[in-house]
Amino acid sequence: MQAARFYGIRDVRVDDIPKPACSPGQVLVKVAYAGICGSDLHIYRKEMFVKYLQETMGHEFSGTIEEVGAGVGGWQPGDQVVGDPRVGCGSCAWCLQGAYNLCPDLGFIGEVSPGCFAEYILADPQRLLRIPPAVDLRRAALVEPLAVALHLLDQGAVTGDTTLGIIGSGPIGLLTIVAAKALGVRQVAVLDISGPRLELARRIGADRTLTAFPEDGTDTVDVAVEAVGVASTLDGAFKWVRPEGRLAMVALYEEPVTIDPNYIVGKELHLVGVNAYTTADLERAVGFLATCPPDIEQVISHVLPLNSVARGFELLTTPGSTCAKILLAPGT
């Protein structure tokens, strides 16, 4: 089968490798779509997170069960699924509670074990979620990043009365818009330097778009979401959020940043981190995609064959990129 594997910084190659054999207790999934995530870009640019070289990349996927190993109940060939890609240690207090996203040794498939940028992937049946037949697998590929957006809104204590400011209109920012408007949030503002991305943000529900942080100190938001991951946007986020407001940090940072804690002290801000999602968030994302309007699929800007994976990474890392979510379609 074909698999996209990481060889080093900016070096992703499509190789022919053996199709995995389904052993007892496992499920073999034929991958329909696999999304390139922001964390994949960190691997590509900086070799962050990945444990082994020549690892098959990718952790966001939808697909169909092809084979069920001996001793596995509740699943059968033809079932549509997505995966929970979190890989915890399994023994810490957080893993024992099922809070895998808080495991100190948290990793993901595609980083610490073979990922989904391949025609097939072996999965633990306990880490699969069933997708209703009525939900197209292309849409289902958004479950994992949508779960991040739902977890973000919870961590940010966002309600219908919240004025929400989202910094960055990449896939997480865009999906947060959709989820927030479904929650009834009355005012969603989005900041980005990309005109095409801001236009997409408007189409899927943003009430206001900006290309720079407001200079008027009274033009603030209740909750700011930092989804870019650079020093300048983090500093701007501290200024944008109102006194007693909340800053939700969902971005990963490739370089160390310095913050001015006087913003936190002077405004009595609430600062919260957002690390992936819970199992319940993944389940909520499945339900959301089963009922939400088709507009959400505008977040998908490209669908490429697996052998074009290098082009996908180039599109996403080119300065001034206007891409949103890029899906890979193995077998096409």
Secondary structure, 3 states (H helix, E strand, C coil): CEEEEEEECCEEEEEECCCCCCCCCCEEEEEEEEECCHHHHHHHHHCCCCCCCCEECCCEEEEEEEEECCCCCCCCCCCEEEECCEECCCCCHHHHCCCHHHCCCCEEECCCECCCCECEEEECHHHEEECCCCCCHHHHCCHHHHHHHHHHHHHCCCCCCCEEEEECCCHHHHHHHHHHHHHCCCEEEEECCCHHHHHHHHHCCCCEEECCCCCCCCCCEEEEEECCCCHHHHHHHHHHEEEEEEEEECCCCCCCCCCCCHHHHHHCCEEEECCCCCHHHHHHHHHHHHHCCHHHHHHEEEEEEHHHHHHHHHHHHCCCCCCCEEEEECCC
